[in-house]
Every structure is written in structure tokens, then in C-alpha cells.
């Protein structure tokens, strides 16, 4: 059965400091491939889209359109909301937590008057535990359920009494984009590349311990891509001998991975301390590309991966230094990590798997 689906998100077009766009693109593409009619709505003045254009110029949006010709969104102005037009005949609507409170509440009110619609709230952030007062502004009374991207976030919702049903819906790799590329740089352009933002002081010390210090001590050829690096952070990168590459469109990441020997993951502190089991999307994408991955500590409480086999997890900076040294110099270790990581992604963590889960949740709501 073909469904009509409406998705209200911060942005489909822009991934500037906006990782939710990665997963959203993969989910939309998979739903379209299965014959569902999908429409994405995003605010015209979203901060991610504005920063994308400021950073990459007007051509940045054109590049996206050329790369993803089937992915389009409807831009709206906050003072011109057309719910009757947007939701008429729609079977399933999802509203992301990065929307304004009035968008969340008005979608719920429309649902309360139209029983044919199933309405879900999607949360992919740590605010439920770090800033619950922000999420408390959202009226979820008329929502059919919540999609939480981890069991620990689901548990937080249930403790707070938000949402009728809370379903775990992890992010995953968009394997239409993230898959191994040919190893096109021999010798490699460098030893280590990290794709990530500085982190709003949520992982500054961790980056020093697990990235800057090991790179400096091992003399690795390293590069970082990301945004929101203050001058002090850029100075620290330079002193560690790390090249700063600035913003990189997410769809170009696989080609960059192919030019480096390994990558790392340094999760933000709220996920480590308060939301165990949520790795965010970067590890899924790295493993899908077949690049060896070494992570700083986080608790894989849901058993998403085979830690020590799919990727290595260092418990401190010294162990990270040892793992980086070993992966750089041991070809058999690199090959084992590539194969194991790819196997787990393809078996469990693609956007196709998540669409299966989403349609299963929708089916349950319709019973």
C-alpha cells in the first residue's frame, strides 16, 4: 500500500551543523523507492540553510539539487502555515523536535480533528535530559507517539510522561551515499581524518585527549572538517599539526574517507554521561564507508555494534594513541575492521532497516 507522508524538519537541503539532514535524506529516498509519496516541509529562515549559503555561497543549494535530484522540500514562512493544504489526505506525518513550539502544537491540533492521520514526534537530541524545560514547551497531547533515537531517550520521555507511545528509532547510514569508494590515493593523503564540529564545549577536553594529543605525539598526518571552530580551537589544531578543512558537504565525506587510513569518533559529553547507547550518526556512516574507526568511550548499552570487532573503543588517551598506531601500521587489522563494520551496517543499520521499522510502527498505530 502506498502512503502519503508529510515530514516537518529543520532542513532537508542543508547539513551545515545539522546532522539530522543525513538520516532524513536516506529515509526519504528509501520511502520514495518503495513507491510512497513523501513531502518534506522546512522553514524558509532555518539557521542551517542560512549558514550553508553564507559559508558555501548560493551554489551550495544548487550542488545539493544536482546531487539529489529527487529530494525536494517545500519552504514555508512561519506566519503562513497551511495545515489544511499540507495534511489533507496524508496518512502519516512526522514533526521533528527542532521545530518551533507552535508548529508542534498546531500539527497536534490538526490531528485531533482528523482521525485518518497518524502523527509522530521525532527526537534526535539530548535536550530531554539536559534542557527538559525546552521540550516541555511542546504540546504532544494529540500525538500518536514519539520516535526517540535511543532507548535511554525513550526512558527519559516515559519518566517525564511525554507522549502516548515512545518507540526507539535509531539513526542509520544512508547507503545510497555512504559506501566504500575505491582507495583512490596511494600513498594516502593522510593518516587520519575526523569529520565533526568543535562541539559547543560539550567535548573540548575529550578532543584534546583523544584527538589532538595522540596526533601530536604520533606525528600523524591529520585533517579535520567541520564548522563552528572558534579561533582558540583553530590555534590548537595548528599547534597539533592538524589541517583544518572547513565545512564539507556530507555527500562528499565518503570520497574524503577513501583518501585516509582511519577516522575517529568523539561523542559529546551528554551522550556519554546521560544518554548511553546513542552514538549519533557519524559511526554508522564511517563504518558504512569501510574506513577503520577508533572511538573515545561511550556505552553501547543496546548492542548496536560489536565493540572491538566493528571498531575499536579507547578508554583513555594513551589507549587511543596505541590504537591509532596499530591501525596505521597493521594492514590485517585495518582489513578486519573494514569487513566487520561493513557487515554490521549492512545487516542492521541502513535507512532501509529504519524504514521497515517506521512502517511497522505505523502499522501498529492503525490496528
Number of C-alpha atoms within 10 A of each C-alpha: 6 11 16 18 21 20 23 25 22 27 29 26 24 25 22 25 19 15 17 22 19 23 21 21 22 25 24 24 20 21 21 16 11 14 12 16 15 21 19 24 19 21 19 15 14 16 15 18 24 14 15 21 15 11 14 15 12 11 11 17 16 12 13 18 14 10 11 14 9 11 19 17 18 14 14 14 12 14 6 7 12 11 14 9 9 16 19 13 14 19 18 19 23 22 25 20 20 17 17 14 15 13 18 22 19 15 22 24 16 17 20 15 10 13 10 14 22 21 28 27 22 22 24 22 20 18 15 20 18 13 10 14 11 11 17 13 13 19 19 22 14 20 26 19 23 25 24 23 22 24 20 20 28 23 16 19 21 14 9 12 10 21 21 15 16 22 22 18 21 22 27 26 30 25 19 13 18 23 20 19 15 10 14 13 12 9 11 14 18 16 20 25 22 21 22 21 17 19 18 11 10 14 17 15 12 19 20 17 18 25 26 21 18 23 24 17 10 12 13 18 17 25 21 21 20 19 19 15 17 10 9 9 14 15 13 13 23 13 12 20 17 23 16 17 12 16 20 18 16 18 17 11 17 21 17 18 24 20 22 25 24 23 23 26 23 23 23 21 17 16 22 18 10 15 25 18 21 26 24 21 18 21 24 24 27 28 28 28 25 27 29 29 25 25 22 22 18 22 16 15 14 12 9 16 19 13 15 12 16 23 23 21 21 20 13 13 19 14 15 25 20 14 19 27 15 13 21 17 12 10 11 10 14 20 15 15 23 23 17 19 27 23 16 19 26 17 9 15 23 25 27 22 18 21 18 12 16 17 14 12 16 17 10 9 13 11 5
